[in-house]
């Protein structure tokens, strides 16, 4: 359970660093002016770098919420 919470915190820090906003676990693309398609792309790129993972082109176009990003990151770092 602790790892999940720390992953949530790390992802929130990435978003805060990239977009200069503080998000909640239920936040999604376009909830904030700063979280547009470019901002989303930057979040995913930062996640790739931080967790040493790669998103597919399909994932780049489909992942549009904090929960979706968190779910995919969790799956990828377990591999």
N, CA, C and O atoms as a Maestro MAE file, in Angstrom:
{
 s_m_m2io_version
 :::
 2.0.0
}

f_m_ct {
 s_m_title
 :::
 protein
 m_atom[316] {
  # First column is atom index #
  i_m_mmod_type
  r_m_x_coord
  r_m_y_coord
  r_m_z_coord
  i_m_residue_number
  s_m_chain_name
  s_m_pdb_residue_name
  s_m_pdb_atom_name
  i_m_atomic_number
  :::
  1 25 0.821 -1.199 0.000 1 A "UNK " " N  " 7
  2 3 0.000 0.000 0.000 1 A "UNK " " CA " 6
  3 2 0.865 1.263 0.000 1 A "UNK " " C  " 6
  4 15 0.534 2.253 -0.653 1 A "UNK " " O  " 8
  5 25 1.961 1.216 0.730 2 A "UNK " " N  " 7
  6 3 2.833 2.388 0.810 2 A "UNK " " CA " 6
  7 2 3.385 2.767 -0.556 2 A "UNK " " C  " 6
  8 15 3.478 3.949 -0.887 2 A "UNK " " O  " 8
  9 25 3.752 1.762 -1.349 3 A "UNK " " N  " 7
  10 3 4.306 2.052 -2.664 3 A "UNK " " CA " 6
  11 2 3.279 2.771 -3.538 3 A "UNK " " C  " 6
  12 15 3.625 3.690 -4.280 3 A "UNK " " O  " 8
  13 25 2.018 2.351 -3.448 4 A "UNK " " N  " 7
  14 3 0.971 3.006 -4.234 4 A "UNK " " CA " 6
  15 2 0.864 4.470 -3.843 4 A "UNK " " C  " 6
  16 15 0.804 5.345 -4.708 4 A "UNK " " O  " 8
  17 25 0.839 4.738 -2.546 5 A "UNK " " N  " 7
  18 3 0.734 6.118 -2.096 5 A "UNK " " CA " 6
  19 2 1.932 6.943 -2.531 5 A "UNK " " C  " 6
  20 15 1.779 8.098 -2.929 5 A "UNK " " O  " 8
  21 25 3.117 6.366 -2.459 6 A "UNK " " N  " 7
  22 3 4.291 7.125 -2.873 6 A "UNK " " CA " 6
  23 2 4.270 7.376 -4.379 6 A "UNK " " C  " 6
  24 15 4.719 8.428 -4.833 6 A "UNK " " O  " 8
  25 25 3.759 6.429 -5.154 7 A "UNK " " N  " 7
  26 3 3.644 6.613 -6.597 7 A "UNK " " CA " 6
  27 2 2.654 7.746 -6.905 7 A "UNK " " C  " 6
  28 15 2.885 8.558 -7.800 7 A "UNK " " O  " 8
  29 25 1.564 7.784 -6.157 8 A "UNK " " N  " 7
  30 3 0.587 8.868 -6.301 8 A "UNK " " CA " 6
  31 2 1.278 10.206 -6.038 8 A "UNK " " C  " 6
  32 15 1.101 11.160 -6.795 8 A "UNK " " O  " 8
  33 25 2.055 10.271 -4.973 9 A "UNK " " N  " 7
  34 3 2.746 11.518 -4.625 9 A "UNK " " CA " 6
  35 2 3.762 11.907 -5.699 9 A "UNK " " C  " 6
  36 15 3.867 13.080 -6.058 9 A "UNK " " O  " 8
  37 25 4.504 10.934 -6.207 10 A "UNK " " N  " 7
  38 3 5.497 11.222 -7.248 10 A "UNK " " CA " 6
  39 2 4.804 11.755 -8.502 10 A "UNK " " C  " 6
  40 15 5.269 12.717 -9.112 10 A "UNK " " O  " 8
  41 25 3.703 11.130 -8.878 11 A "UNK " " N  " 7
  42 3 2.979 11.582 -10.072 11 A "UNK " " CA " 6
  43 2 2.421 12.994 -9.864 11 A "UNK " " C  " 6
  44 15 2.460 13.818 -10.778 11 A "UNK " " O  " 8
  45 25 1.910 13.268 -8.680 12 A "UNK " " N  " 7
  46 3 1.419 14.626 -8.390 12 A "UNK " " CA " 6
  47 2 2.555 15.639 -8.461 12 A "UNK " " C  " 6
  48 15 2.354 16.762 -8.925 12 A "UNK " " O  " 8
  49 25 3.751 15.252 -8.004 13 A "UNK " " N  " 7
  50 3 4.912 16.152 -8.073 13 A "UNK " " CA " 6
  51 2 5.321 16.411 -9.516 13 A "UNK " " C  " 6
  52 15 5.692 17.530 -9.871 13 A "UNK " " O  " 8
  53 25 5.253 15.377 -10.345 14 A "UNK " " N  " 7
  54 3 5.586 15.538 -11.765 14 A "UNK " " CA " 6
  55 2 4.631 16.549 -12.402 14 A "UNK " " C  " 6
  56 15 5.057 17.452 -13.122 14 A "UNK " " O  " 8
  57 25 3.346 16.387 -12.128 15 A "UNK " " N  " 7
  58 3 2.353 17.295 -12.711 15 A "UNK " " CA " 6
  59 2 2.567 18.720 -12.191 15 A "UNK " " C  " 6
  60 15 2.480 19.685 -12.951 15 A "UNK " " O  " 8
  61 25 2.844 18.838 -10.904 16 A "UNK " " N  " 7
  62 3 3.088 20.167 -10.327 16 A "UNK " " CA " 6
  63 2 4.306 20.818 -10.974 16 A "UNK " " C  " 6
  64 15 4.288 22.012 -11.275 16 A "UNK " " O  " 8
  65 25 5.355 20.043 -11.188 17 A "UNK " " N  " 7
  66 3 6.576 20.570 -11.810 17 A "UNK " " CA " 6
  67 2 6.321 20.967 -13.264 17 A "UNK " " C  " 6
  68 15 6.755 22.031 -13.705 17 A "UNK " " O  " 8
  69 25 5.620 20.115 -14.002 18 A "UNK " " N  " 7
  70 3 5.396 20.366 -15.431 18 A "UNK " " CA " 6
  71 2 4.391 21.490 -15.690 18 A "UNK " " C  " 6
  72 15 4.589 22.308 -16.589 18 A "UNK " " O  " 8
  73 25 3.311 21.527 -14.901 19 A "UNK " " N  " 7
  74 3 2.223 22.456 -15.199 19 A "UNK " " CA " 6
  75 2 2.048 23.581 -14.178 19 A "UNK " " C  " 6
  76 15 1.252 24.497 -14.380 19 A "UNK " " O  " 8
  77 25 2.803 23.498 -13.079 20 A "UNK " " N  " 7
  78 3 2.694 24.509 -12.011 20 A "UNK " " CA " 6
  79 2 1.293 24.533 -11.395 20 A "UNK " " C  " 6
  80 15 0.789 25.594 -11.027 20 A "UNK " " O  " 8
  81 25 0.669 23.356 -11.284 21 A "UNK " " N  " 7
  82 3 -0.642 23.239 -10.645 21 A "UNK " " CA " 6
  83 2 -0.617 22.075 -9.660 21 A "UNK " " C  " 6
  84 15 0.213 21.173 -9.771 21 A "UNK " " O  " 8
  85 25 -1.522 22.103 -8.708 22 A "UNK " " N  " 7
  86 3 -1.682 21.009 -7.764 22 A "UNK " " CA " 6
  87 2 -2.963 20.275 -8.124 22 A "UNK " " C  " 6
  88 15 -4.042 20.867 -8.140 22 A "UNK " " O  " 8
  89 25 -2.840 18.976 -8.413 23 A "UNK " " N  " 7
  90 3 -3.996 18.197 -8.847 23 A "UNK " " CA " 6
  91 2 -4.456 17.246 -7.751 23 A "UNK " " C  " 6
  92 15 -3.731 16.958 -6.799 23 A "UNK " " O  " 8
  93 25 -5.672 16.775 -7.915 24 A "UNK " " N  " 7
  94 3 -6.240 15.758 -7.036 24 A "UNK " " CA " 6
  95 2 -6.225 14.426 -7.791 24 A "UNK " " C  " 6
  96 15 -5.969 14.384 -8.994 24 A "UNK " " O  " 8
  97 25 -6.498 13.355 -7.073 25 A "UNK " " N  " 7
  98 3 -6.487 12.027 -7.700 25 A "UNK " " CA " 6
  99 2 -7.581 11.862 -8.756 25 A "UNK " " C  " 6
  100 15 -7.483 10.978 -9.607 25 A "UNK " " O  " 8
  101 25 -8.621 12.698 -8.716 26 A "UNK " " N  " 7
  102 3 -9.690 12.593 -9.717 26 A "UNK " " CA " 6
  103 2 -9.576 13.661 -10.809 26 A "UNK " " C  " 6
  104 15 -10.510 13.849 -11.589 26 A "UNK " " O  " 8
  105 25 -8.446 14.355 -10.870 27 A "UNK " " N  " 7
  106 3 -8.244 15.405 -11.875 27 A "UNK " " CA " 6
  107 2 -8.033 14.803 -13.251 27 A "UNK " " C  " 6
  108 15 -7.550 13.680 -13.395 27 A "UNK " " O  " 8
  109 25 -8.409 15.582 -14.262 28 A "UNK " " N  " 7
  110 3 -8.213 15.108 -15.632 28 A "UNK " " CA " 6
  111 2 -7.898 16.273 -16.579 28 A "UNK " " C  " 6
  112 15 -8.016 17.447 -16.229 28 A "UNK " " O  " 8
  113 25 -7.499 15.896 -17.768 29 A "UNK " " N  " 7
  114 3 -7.176 16.853 -18.820 29 A "UNK " " CA " 6
  115 2 -8.312 17.865 -18.948 29 A "UNK " " C  " 6
  116 15 -9.487 17.501 -18.925 29 A "UNK " " O  " 8
  117 25 -7.956 19.109 -19.080 30 A "UNK " " N  " 7
  118 3 -8.873 20.237 -19.255 30 A "UNK " " CA " 6
  119 2 -9.606 20.658 -17.974 30 A "UNK " " C  " 6
  120 15 -10.398 21.599 -18.016 30 A "UNK " " O  " 8
  121 25 -9.364 19.984 -16.832 31 A "UNK " " N  " 7
  122 3 -9.896 20.485 -15.560 31 A "UNK " " CA " 6
  123 2 -9.213 21.803 -15.204 31 A "UNK " " C  " 6
  124 15 -9.776 22.639 -14.497 31 A "UNK " " O  " 8
  125 25 -8.003 21.971 -15.704 32 A "UNK " " N  " 7
  126 3 -7.199 23.161 -15.432 32 A "UNK " " CA " 6
  127 2 -6.785 23.754 -16.774 32 A "UNK " " C  " 6
  128 15 -6.529 23.022 -17.730 32 A "UNK " " O  " 8
  129 25 -6.722 25.047 -16.840 33 A "UNK " " N  " 7
  130 3 -6.307 25.710 -18.081 33 A "UNK " " CA " 6
  131 2 -4.927 25.217 -18.525 33 A "UNK " " C  " 6
  132 15 -4.670 25.041 -19.716 33 A "UNK " " O  " 8
  133 25 -4.047 24.998 -17.545 34 A "UNK " " N  " 7
  134 3 -2.676 24.586 -17.863 34 A "UNK " " CA " 6
  135 2 -2.591 23.144 -18.386 34 A "UNK " " C  " 6
  136 15 -1.649 22.791 -19.096 34 A "UNK " " O  " 8
  137 25 -3.576 22.324 -18.032 35 A "UNK " " N  " 7
  138 3 -3.532 20.906 -18.419 35 A "UNK " " CA " 6
  139 2 -4.260 20.724 -19.747 35 A "UNK " " C  " 6
  140 15 -5.372 20.200 -19.806 35 A "UNK " " O  " 8
  141 25 -3.603 21.169 -20.795 36 A "UNK " " N  " 7
  142 3 -4.136 21.003 -22.143 36 A "UNK " " CA " 6
  143 2 -3.403 19.838 -22.809 36 A "UNK " " C  " 6
  144 15 -2.689 19.095 -22.136 36 A "UNK " " O  " 8
  145 25 -3.569 19.674 -24.100 37 A "UNK " " N  " 7
  146 3 -2.952 18.526 -24.776 37 A "UNK " " CA " 6
  147 2 -1.423 18.601 -24.725 37 A "UNK " " C  " 6
  148 15 -0.762 17.571 -24.590 37 A "UNK " " O  " 8
  149 25 -0.862 19.788 -24.828 38 A "UNK " " N  " 7
  150 3 0.599 19.943 -24.734 38 A "UNK " " CA " 6
  151 2 1.064 19.630 -23.310 38 A "UNK " " C  " 6
  152 15 2.068 18.946 -23.113 38 A "UNK " " O  " 8
  153 25 0.332 20.131 -22.334 39 A "UNK " " N  " 7
  154 3 0.660 19.842 -20.940 39 A "UNK " " CA " 6
  155 2 0.600 18.355 -20.655 39 A "UNK " " C  " 6
  156 15 1.450 17.816 -19.947 39 A "UNK " " O  " 8
  157 25 -0.410 17.692 -21.208 40 A "UNK " " N  " 7
  158 3 -0.557 16.248 -21.017 40 A "UNK " " CA " 6
  159 2 0.632 15.506 -21.624 40 A "UNK " " C  " 6
  160 15 1.171 14.578 -21.021 40 A "UNK " " O  " 8
  161 25 1.028 15.922 -22.809 41 A "UNK " " N  " 7
  162 3 2.186 15.332 -23.486 41 A "UNK " " CA " 6
  163 2 3.432 15.493 -22.609 41 A "UNK " " C  " 6
  164 15 4.209 14.551 -22.454 41 A "UNK " " O  " 8
  165 25 3.619 16.675 -22.043 42 A "UNK " " N  " 7
  166 3 4.782 16.934 -21.187 42 A "UNK " " CA " 6
  167 2 4.753 16.089 -19.912 42 A "UNK " " C  " 6
  168 15 5.798 15.629 -19.450 42 A "UNK " " O  " 8
  169 25 3.567 15.883 -19.343 43 A "UNK " " N  " 7
  170 3 3.434 15.012 -18.166 43 A "UNK " " CA " 6
  171 2 3.879 13.599 -18.514 43 A "UNK " " C  " 6
  172 15 4.642 12.981 -17.772 43 A "UNK " " O  " 8
  173 25 3.403 13.093 -19.639 44 A "UNK " " N  " 7
  174 3 3.747 11.723 -20.034 44 A "UNK " " CA " 6
  175 2 5.240 11.587 -20.341 44 A "UNK " " C  " 6
  176 15 5.859 10.581 -19.993 44 A "UNK " " O  " 8
  177 25 5.811 12.591 -20.986 45 A "UNK " " N  " 7
  178 3 7.258 12.557 -21.240 45 A "UNK " " CA " 6
  179 2 8.042 12.552 -19.925 45 A "UNK " " C  " 6
  180 15 9.025 11.825 -19.786 45 A "UNK " " O  " 8
  181 25 7.608 13.356 -18.976 46 A "UNK " " N  " 7
  182 3 8.279 13.406 -17.680 46 A "UNK " " CA " 6
  183 2 8.146 12.071 -16.947 46 A "UNK " " C  " 6
  184 15 9.079 11.638 -16.271 46 A "UNK " " O  " 8
  185 25 6.993 11.421 -17.079 47 A "UNK " " N  " 7
  186 3 6.798 10.096 -16.474 47 A "UNK " " CA " 6
  187 2 7.733 9.070 -17.112 47 A "UNK " " C  " 6
  188 15 8.314 8.233 -16.420 47 A "UNK " " O  " 8
  189 25 7.872 9.141 -18.423 48 A "UNK " " N  " 7
  190 3 8.788 8.220 -19.101 48 A "UNK " " CA " 6
  191 2 10.198 8.367 -18.541 48 A "UNK " " C  " 6
  192 15 10.874 7.377 -18.261 48 A "UNK " " O  " 8
  193 25 10.627 9.597 -18.384 49 A "UNK " " N  " 7
  194 3 11.971 9.857 -17.876 49 A "UNK " " CA " 6
  195 2 12.113 9.424 -16.414 49 A "UNK " " C  " 6
  196 15 13.087 8.763 -16.055 49 A "UNK " " O  " 8
  197 25 11.164 9.789 -15.590 50 A "UNK " " N  " 7
  198 3 11.242 9.507 -14.155 50 A "UNK " " CA " 6
  199 2 11.214 8.005 -13.865 50 A "UNK " " C  " 6
  200 15 11.994 7.510 -13.051 50 A "UNK " " O  " 8
  201 25 10.314 7.287 -14.531 51 A "UNK " " N  " 7
  202 3 10.122 5.866 -14.234 51 A "UNK " " CA " 6
  203 2 10.833 4.933 -15.211 51 A "UNK " " C  " 6
  204 15 10.734 3.712 -15.087 51 A "UNK " " O  " 8
  205 25 11.551 5.502 -16.182 52 A "UNK " " N  " 7
  206 3 12.269 4.721 -17.184 52 A "UNK " " CA " 6
  207 2 11.322 3.749 -17.902 52 A "UNK " " C  " 6
  208 15 11.580 2.549 -17.992 52 A "UNK " " O  " 8
  209 25 10.220 4.313 -18.408 53 A "UNK " " N  " 7
  210 3 9.219 3.546 -19.141 53 A "UNK " " CA " 6
  211 2 8.967 4.219 -20.477 53 A "UNK " " C  " 6
  212 15 9.451 5.324 -20.721 53 A "UNK " " O  " 8
  213 25 8.211 3.559 -21.342 54 A "UNK " " N  " 7
  214 3 7.816 4.144 -22.628 54 A "UNK " " CA " 6
  215 2 6.321 3.976 -22.810 54 A "UNK " " C  " 6
  216 15 5.777 2.898 -22.572 54 A "UNK " " O  " 8
  217 25 5.659 5.041 -23.230 55 A "UNK " " N  " 7
  218 3 4.250 4.974 -23.577 55 A "UNK " " CA " 6
  219 2 4.139 4.731 -25.074 55 A "UNK " " C  " 6
  220 15 4.983 5.188 -25.845 55 A "UNK " " O  " 8
  221 25 3.106 4.019 -25.485 56 A "UNK " " N  " 7
  222 3 2.852 3.820 -26.913 56 A "UNK " " CA " 6
  223 2 2.187 5.077 -27.467 56 A "UNK " " C  " 6
  224 15 1.709 5.923 -26.711 56 A "UNK " " O  " 8
  225 25 2.162 5.191 -28.785 57 A "UNK " " N  " 7
  226 3 1.481 6.331 -29.414 57 A "UNK " " CA " 6
  227 2 0.010 6.334 -29.010 57 A "UNK " " C  " 6
  228 15 -0.571 7.395 -28.785 57 A "UNK " " O  " 8
  229 25 -0.585 5.159 -28.919 58 A "UNK " " N  " 7
  230 3 -1.985 5.049 -28.516 58 A "UNK " " CA " 6
  231 2 -2.184 5.561 -27.087 58 A "UNK " " C  " 6
  232 15 -3.157 6.260 -26.802 58 A "UNK " " O  " 8
  233 25 -1.267 5.214 -26.202 59 A "UNK " " N  " 7
  234 3 -1.361 5.684 -24.821 59 A "UNK " " CA " 6
  235 2 -1.227 7.206 -24.753 59 A "UNK " " C  " 6
  236 15 -1.930 7.856 -23.980 59 A "UNK " " O  " 8
  237 25 -0.339 7.767 -25.549 60 A "UNK " " N  " 7
  238 3 -0.187 9.232 -25.574 60 A "UNK " " CA " 6
  239 2 -1.507 9.909 -25.940 60 A "UNK " " C  " 6
  240 15 -1.816 10.984 -25.425 60 A "UNK " " O  " 8
  241 25 -2.281 9.289 -26.822 61 A "UNK " " N  " 7
  242 3 -3.542 9.923 -27.223 61 A "UNK " " CA " 6
  243 2 -4.710 9.558 -26.305 61 A "UNK " " C  " 6
  244 15 -5.708 10.278 -26.270 61 A "UNK " " O  " 8
  245 25 -4.606 8.464 -25.571 62 A "UNK " " N  " 7
  246 3 -5.730 7.999 -24.743 62 A "UNK " " CA " 6
  247 2 -5.660 8.432 -23.274 62 A "UNK " " C  " 6
  248 15 -6.700 8.630 -22.647 62 A "UNK " " O  " 8
  249 25 -4.466 8.580 -22.721 63 A "UNK " " N  " 7
  250 3 -4.334 8.876 -21.290 63 A "UNK " " CA " 6
  251 2 -4.648 10.344 -21.030 63 A "UNK " " C  " 6
  252 15 -3.894 11.235 -21.422 63 A "UNK " " O  " 8
  253 25 -5.777 10.580 -20.362 64 A "UNK " " N  " 7
  254 3 -6.222 11.952 -20.191 64 A "UNK " " CA " 6
  255 2 -6.673 12.274 -18.765 64 A "UNK " " C  " 6
  256 15 -7.362 13.269 -18.541 64 A "UNK " " O  " 8
  257 25 -6.287 11.440 -17.810 65 A "UNK " " N  " 7
  258 3 -6.645 11.751 -16.423 65 A "UNK " " CA " 6
  259 2 -5.544 11.242 -15.493 65 A "UNK " " C  " 6
  260 15 -4.730 10.396 -15.863 65 A "UNK " " O  " 8
  261 25 -5.546 11.772 -14.300 66 A "UNK " " N  " 7
  262 3 -4.565 11.344 -13.302 66 A "UNK " " CA " 6
  263 2 -4.673 9.840 -13.073 66 A "UNK " " C  " 6
  264 15 -3.662 9.137 -13.057 66 A "UNK " " O  " 8
  265 25 -5.898 9.346 -12.895 67 A "UNK " " N  " 7
  266 3 -6.100 7.913 -12.624 67 A "UNK " " CA " 6
  267 2 -5.629 7.041 -13.778 67 A "UNK " " C  " 6
  268 15 -5.005 6.004 -13.554 67 A "UNK " " O  " 8
  269 25 -5.922 7.450 -15.017 68 A "UNK " " N  " 7
  270 3 -5.492 6.668 -16.183 68 A "UNK " " CA " 6
  271 2 -3.966 6.618 -16.267 68 A "UNK " " C  " 6
  272 15 -3.384 5.559 -16.501 68 A "UNK " " O  " 8
  273 25 -3.333 7.760 -16.075 69 A "UNK " " N  " 7
  274 3 -1.865 7.805 -16.122 69 A "UNK " " CA " 6
  275 2 -1.283 6.935 -15.012 69 A "UNK " " C  " 6
  276 15 -0.361 6.156 -15.254 69 A "UNK " " O  " 8
  277 25 -1.812 7.062 -13.808 70 A "UNK " " N  " 7
  278 3 -1.334 6.283 -12.670 70 A "UNK " " CA " 6
  279 2 -1.462 4.791 -12.935 70 A "UNK " " C  " 6
  280 15 -0.528 4.035 -12.665 70 A "UNK " " O  " 8
  281 25 -2.594 4.358 -13.455 71 A "UNK " " N  " 7
  282 3 -2.841 2.939 -13.729 71 A "UNK " " CA " 6
  283 2 -1.809 2.386 -14.718 71 A "UNK " " C  " 6
  284 15 -1.241 1.317 -14.495 71 A "UNK " " O  " 8
  285 25 -1.572 3.110 -15.795 72 A "UNK " " N  " 7
  286 3 -0.629 2.651 -16.819 72 A "UNK " " CA " 6
  287 2 0.800 2.667 -16.300 72 A "UNK " " C  " 6
  288 15 1.565 1.740 -16.565 72 A "UNK " " O  " 8
  289 25 1.168 3.711 -15.566 73 A "UNK " " N  " 7
  290 3 2.524 3.773 -14.986 73 A "UNK " " CA " 6
  291 2 2.742 2.584 -14.056 73 A "UNK " " C  " 6
  292 15 3.794 1.947 -14.104 73 A "UNK " " O  " 8
  293 25 1.758 2.279 -13.214 74 A "UNK " " N  " 7
  294 3 1.871 1.138 -12.287 74 A "UNK " " CA " 6
  295 2 2.129 -0.151 -13.041 74 A "UNK " " C  " 6
  296 15 3.001 -0.934 -12.664 74 A "UNK " " O  " 8
  297 25 1.366 -0.377 -14.115 75 A "UNK " " N  " 7
  298 3 1.523 -1.605 -14.919 75 A "UNK " " CA " 6
  299 2 2.914 -1.669 -15.547 75 A "UNK " " C  " 6
  300 15 3.550 -2.722 -15.559 75 A "UNK " " O  " 8
  301 25 3.376 -0.541 -16.064 76 A "UNK " " N  " 7
  302 3 4.661 -0.529 -16.768 76 A "UNK " " CA " 6
  303 2 5.853 -0.706 -15.832 76 A "UNK " " C  " 6
  304 15 6.843 -1.330 -16.213 76 A "UNK " " O  " 8
  305 25 5.777 -0.171 -14.618 77 A "UNK " " N  " 7
  306 3 6.938 -0.303 -13.726 77 A "UNK " " CA " 6
  307 2 6.995 -1.677 -13.059 77 A "UNK " " C  " 6
  308 15 8.026 -2.056 -12.502 77 A "UNK " " O  " 8
  309 25 5.883 -2.429 -13.115 78 A "UNK " " N  " 7
  310 3 5.871 -3.778 -12.557 78 A "UNK " " CA " 6
  311 2 6.504 -4.790 -13.483 78 A "UNK " " C  " 6
  312 15 6.885 -5.877 -13.049 78 A "UNK " " O  " 8
  313 25 6.623 -4.445 -14.768 79 A "UNK " " N  " 7
  314 3 7.172 -5.382 -15.764 79 A "UNK " " CA " 6
  315 2 8.653 -5.594 -15.580 79 A "UNK " " C  " 6
  316 15 9.266 -6.351 -16.333 79 A "UNK " " O  " 8
  :::
 }
 m_bond[315] {
  # First column is bond index #
  i_m_from
  i_m_to
  i_m_order
  :::
  1 1 2 1
  2 2 3 1
  3 3 4 2
  4 3 5 1
  5 5 6 1
  6 6 7 1
  7 7 8 2
  8 7 9 1
  9 9 10 1
  10 10 11 1
  11 11 12 2
  12 11 13 1
  13 13 14 1
  14 14 15 1
  15 15 16 2
  16 15 17 1
  17 17 18 1
  18 18 19 1
  19 19 20 2
  20 19 21 1
  21 21 22 1
  22 22 23 1
  23 23 24 2
  24 23 25 1
  25 25 26 1
  26 26 27 1
  27 27 28 2
  28 27 29 1
  29 29 30 1
  30 30 31 1
  31 31 32 2
  32 31 33 1
  33 33 34 1
  34 34 35 1
  35 35 36 2
  36 35 37 1
  37 37 38 1
  38 38 39 1
  39 39 40 2
  40 39 41 1
  41 41 42 1
  42 42 43 1
  43 43 44 2
  44 43 45 1
  45 45 46 1
  46 46 47 1
  47 47 48 2
  48 47 49 1
  49 49 50 1
  50 50 51 1
  51 51 52 2
  52 51 53 1
  53 53 54 1
  54 54 55 1
  55 55 56 2
  56 55 57 1
  57 57 58 1
  58 58 59 1
  59 59 60 2
  60 59 61 1
  61 61 62 1
  62 62 63 1
  63 63 64 2
  64 63 65 1
  65 65 66 1
  66 66 67 1
  67 67 68 2
  68 67 69 1
  69 69 70 1
  70 70 71 1
  71 71 72 2
  72 71 73 1
  73 73 74 1
  74 74 75 1
  75 75 76 2
  76 75 77 1
  77 77 78 1
  78 78 79 1
  79 79 80 2
  80 79 81 1
  81 81 82 1
  82 82 83 1
  83 83 84 2
  84 83 85 1
  85 85 86 1
  86 86 87 1
  87 87 88 2
  88 87 89 1
  89 89 90 1
  90 90 91 1
  91 91 92 2
  92 91 93 1
  93 93 94 1
  94 94 95 1
  95 95 96 2
  96 95 97 1
  97 97 98 1
  98 98 99 1
  99 99 100 2
  100 99 101 1
  101 101 102 1
  102 102 103 1
  103 103 104 2
  104 103 105 1
  105 105 106 1
  106 106 107 1
  107 107 108 2
  108 107 109 1
  109 109 110 1
  110 110 111 1
  111 111 112 2
  112 111 113 1
  113 113 114 1
  114 114 115 1
  115 115 116 2
  116 115 117 1
  117 117 118 1
  118 118 119 1
  119 119 120 2
  120 119 121 1
  121 121 122 1
  122 122 123 1
  123 123 124 2
  124 123 125 1
  125 125 126 1
  126 126 127 1
  127 127 128 2
  128 127 129 1
  129 129 130 1
  130 130 131 1
  131 131 132 2
  132 131 133 1
  133 133 134 1
  134 134 135 1
  135 135 136 2
  136 135 137 1
  137 137 138 1
  138 138 139 1
  139 139 140 2
  140 139 141 1
  141 141 142 1
  142 142 143 1
  143 143 144 2
  144 143 145 1
  145 145 146 1
  146 146 147 1
  147 147 148 2
  148 147 149 1
  149 149 150 1
  150 150 151 1
  151 151 152 2
  152 151 153 1
  153 153 154 1
  154 154 155 1
  155 155 156 2
  156 155 157 1
  157 157 158 1
  158 158 159 1
  159 159 160 2
  160 159 161 1
  161 161 162 1
  162 162 163 1
  163 163 164 2
  164 163 165 1
  165 165 166 1
  166 166 167 1
  167 167 168 2
  168 167 169 1
  169 169 170 1
  170 170 171 1
  171 171 172 2
  172 171 173 1
  173 173 174 1
  174 174 175 1
  175 175 176 2
  176 175 177 1
  177 177 178 1
  178 178 179 1
  179 179 180 2
  180 179 181 1
  181 181 182 1
  182 182 183 1
  183 183 184 2
  184 183 185 1
  185 185 186 1
  186 186 187 1
  187 187 188 2
  188 187 189 1
  189 189 190 1
  190 190 191 1
  191 191 192 2
  192 191 193 1
  193 193 194 1
  194 194 195 1
  195 195 196 2
  196 195 197 1
  197 197 198 1
  198 198 199 1
  199 199 200 2
  200 199 201 1
  201 201 202 1
  202 202 203 1
  203 203 204 2
  204 203 205 1
  205 205 206 1
  206 206 207 1
  207 207 208 2
  208 207 209 1
  209 209 210 1
  210 210 211 1
  211 211 212 2
  212 211 213 1
  213 213 214 1
  214 214 215 1
  215 215 216 2
  216 215 217 1
  217 217 218 1
  218 218 219 1
  219 219 220 2
  220 219 221 1
  221 221 222 1
  222 222 223 1
  223 223 224 2
  224 223 225 1
  225 225 226 1
  226 226 227 1
  227 227 228 2
  228 227 229 1
  229 229 230 1
  230 230 231 1
  231 231 232 2
  232 231 233 1
  233 233 234 1
  234 234 235 1
  235 235 236 2
  236 235 237 1
  237 237 238 1
  238 238 239 1
  239 239 240 2
  240 239 241 1
  241 241 242 1
  242 242 243 1
  243 243 244 2
  244 243 245 1
  245 245 246 1
  246 246 247 1
  247 247 248 2
  248 247 249 1
  249 249 250 1
  250 250 251 1
  251 251 252 2
  252 251 253 1
  253 253 254 1
  254 254 255 1
  255 255 256 2
  256 255 257 1
  257 257 258 1
  258 258 259 1
  259 259 260 2
  260 259 261 1
  261 261 262 1
  262 262 263 1
  263 263 264 2
  264 263 265 1
  265 265 266 1
  266 266 267 1
  267 267 268 2
  268 267 269 1
  269 269 270 1
  270 270 271 1
  271 271 272 2
  272 271 273 1
  273 273 274 1
  274 274 275 1
  275 275 276 2
  276 275 277 1
  277 277 278 1
  278 278 279 1
  279 279 280 2
  280 279 281 1
  281 281 282 1
  282 282 283 1
  283 283 284 2
  284 283 285 1
  285 285 286 1
  286 286 287 1
  287 287 288 2
  288 287 289 1
  289 289 290 1
  290 290 291 1
  291 291 292 2
  292 291 293 1
  293 293 294 1
  294 294 295 1
  295 295 296 2
  296 295 297 1
  297 297 298 1
  298 298 299 1
  299 299 300 2
  300 299 301 1
  301 301 302 1
  302 302 303 1
  303 303 304 2
  304 303 305 1
  305 305 306 1
  306 306 307 1
  307 307 308 2
  308 307 309 1
  309 309 310 1
  310 310 311 1
  311 311 312 2
  312 311 313 1
  313 313 314 1
  314 314 315 1
  315 315 316 2
  :::
 }
}
